[in-house]
């Protein structure tokens, strides 16, 4: 659990901001491993009925496996998405069906673990590639194509054409 003490902000004017450095927790994932021992900055500011916490734009380091050539590579993740509001009591503007976050009434701390987890995973690239130029591996022999062409004979069957028989399957003539 990663917490931030917001007691002083709760007694300040709305709009008052403060930046906190927190240790980035390492979350388990099958595709990405976040480097341990990193700090991230979280900006917290006073709102009318609580505080709002958001990730400041920054980069974190991790490791992943390329989806095309299957080699491990270092990954830089740019954090720029993520914001949550925290309240001491349920504000009138929120219905009971809506999810919201509490400020711990005893310690006056907020738990930003979920904000950090979402920031990590929502900012991952949609395809994890070691480089934009990665050619991957040959689907026939498994040779890494970044090192050069393989010796396989290319045929039309090597090219995947998922819609090649669509007209035939739909019963439509080509004319």
C-alpha positions in Angstrom: 0.0 0.0 0.0 1.4 3.4 -1.0 -0.1 6.3 1.0 0.3 10.1 1.1 -0.5 12.2 4.1 -2.9 15.0 3.0 -3.9 16.5 6.4 -2.3 19.9 5.7 -4.0 20.1 2.3 -7.4 19.4 3.8 -7.1 22.6 5.9 -6.0 24.7 3.0 -7.9 26.7 0.3 -9.3 24.8 -2.8 -6.7 24.7 -5.5 -3.7 24.5 -3.2 -1.3 22.0 -4.7 1.6 19.9 -3.4 3.8 17.4 -5.2 4.8 14.2 -3.4 7.5 11.6 -4.4 6.4 8.1 -3.7 8.0 4.7 -4.2 6.5 2.9 -7.2 5.1 -0.4 -6.2 6.0 -3.4 -8.5 2.8 -4.9 -9.8 2.7 -8.5 -11.2 2.0 -8.8 -14.9 2.7 -11.5 -17.5 4.1 -9.2 -20.2 5.9 -6.3 -18.3 8.2 -6.2 -15.3 8.6 -2.8 -13.7 12.1 -2.0 -12.5 12.2 -1.9 -8.7 13.3 1.2 -6.7 11.7 3.9 -8.8 10.1 7.0 -7.5 7.2 8.8 -9.1 5.7 12.2 -8.5 2.0 12.6 -7.6 0.4 16.0 -7.5 -2.3 16.4 -4.9 -4.5 19.4 -4.8 -7.4 20.5 -2.6 -10.9 20.3 -4.0 -14.1 21.5 -2.3 -14.9 18.3 -0.5 -11.5 16.5 -0.5 -8.4 16.2 -2.6 -7.6 15.1 -6.1 -4.4 13.2 -6.9 -2.9 12.9 -10.4 0.3 11.5 -11.9 2.7 14.1 -13.3 4.1 13.3 -16.7 7.3 11.2 -16.2 9.0 8.1 -17.4 9.5 4.8 -15.6 11.6 1.8 -16.6 10.7 -1.8 -17.1 11.4 -4.9 -19.1 9.3 -6.8 -21.5 9.4 -9.4 -24.3 9.0 -8.2 -27.9 5.7 -9.5 -29.4 7.3 -10.0 -32.8 10.8 -11.3 -32.3 10.3 -12.7 -28.7 13.5 -11.1 -27.4 13.7 -9.3 -24.0 14.1 -5.6 -24.1 14.2 -2.5 -21.8 11.0 -0.5 -21.9 10.4 3.1 -21.1 6.8 3.8 -20.0 5.7 7.4 -20.2 3.2 8.1 -17.3 0.7 10.8 -18.1 -2.7 9.4 -17.4 -4.2 9.0 -14.1 -6.3 11.0 -11.6 -8.5 10.1 -8.6 -10.5 12.1 -6.1 -10.6 11.2 -2.4 -13.2 12.3 0.2 -13.7 12.3 3.9 -17.4 11.9 3.5 -19.6 11.2 0.5 -20.2 14.4 -1.4 -23.7 15.4 -2.5 -22.6 15.4 -6.2 -21.9 11.6 -6.1 -24.6 9.0 -6.2 -24.4 5.9 -4.1 -23.9 3.8 -7.3 -20.7 5.7 -8.2 -17.3 4.4 -7.0 -15.2 6.9 -5.0 -12.1 6.9 -2.8 -11.9 7.6 0.9 -9.4 9.6 2.9 -8.5 7.7 6.0 -10.2 9.7 8.8 -7.6 8.7 11.5 -4.4 9.2 9.6 -5.6 11.7 7.0 -3.9 9.6 4.3 -4.9 8.6 0.8 -4.0 5.2 -0.7 -2.6 5.9 -4.2 -1.7 2.3 -5.0 -4.6 1.9 -7.5 -3.8 5.3 -9.1 -0.2 4.1 -9.7 -1.3 0.6 -10.9 -3.7 2.2 -13.4 -1.0 4.7 -14.5 1.5 1.9 -15.2 -0.8 -0.3 -17.2 -3.0 2.3 -19.0 0.2 3.9 -20.4 1.7 0.7 -21.8 2.0 0.7 -25.6 -0.7 -1.4 -27.3 2.0 -3.6 -28.9 5.2 -4.3 -27.1 8.0 -4.2 -29.7 11.7 -3.9 -29.1 11.8 -1.3 -32.0 9.5 0.1 -34.6 11.7 -1.6 -37.3 11.5 -5.1 -35.7 10.7 -7.7 -38.4 9.9 -10.5 -36.0 10.5 -14.2 -36.7 9.7 -16.4 -39.7 6.4 -18.2 -39.3 7.9 -21.3 -41.0 11.4 -21.8 -39.6 11.5 -19.4 -36.6 14.6 -17.6 -37.9 14.9 -14.0 -36.5 14.3 -11.7 -39.5 16.1 -8.8 -37.9 19.4 -10.6 -38.6 18.6 -11.2 -42.2 16.2 -13.1 -44.5 15.7 -16.8 -43.8 16.3 -19.6 -46.3 12.6 -20.7 -46.4 10.8 -20.6 -49.8 8.0 -18.2 -49.6 4.7 -19.3 -51.0 1.2 -17.9 -51.0 0.3 -20.3 -48.1 2.8 -18.4 -45.9 0.7 -15.3 -46.2 -2.3 -15.4 -44.0 -5.4 -14.3 -45.9 -8.3 -14.6 -43.4 -10.9 -13.1 -45.7 -9.9 -15.0 -48.9 -12.9 -17.2 -48.9 -15.4 -14.7 -47.5 -17.4 -14.3 -50.8 -17.6 -18.0 -51.2 -18.7 -18.5 -47.6 -21.4 -15.9 -48.0 -22.7 -17.5 -51.2 -22.0 -14.5 -53.4 -20.7 -14.6 -56.9 -17.5 -12.7 -57.7 -19.3 -10.9 -60.6 
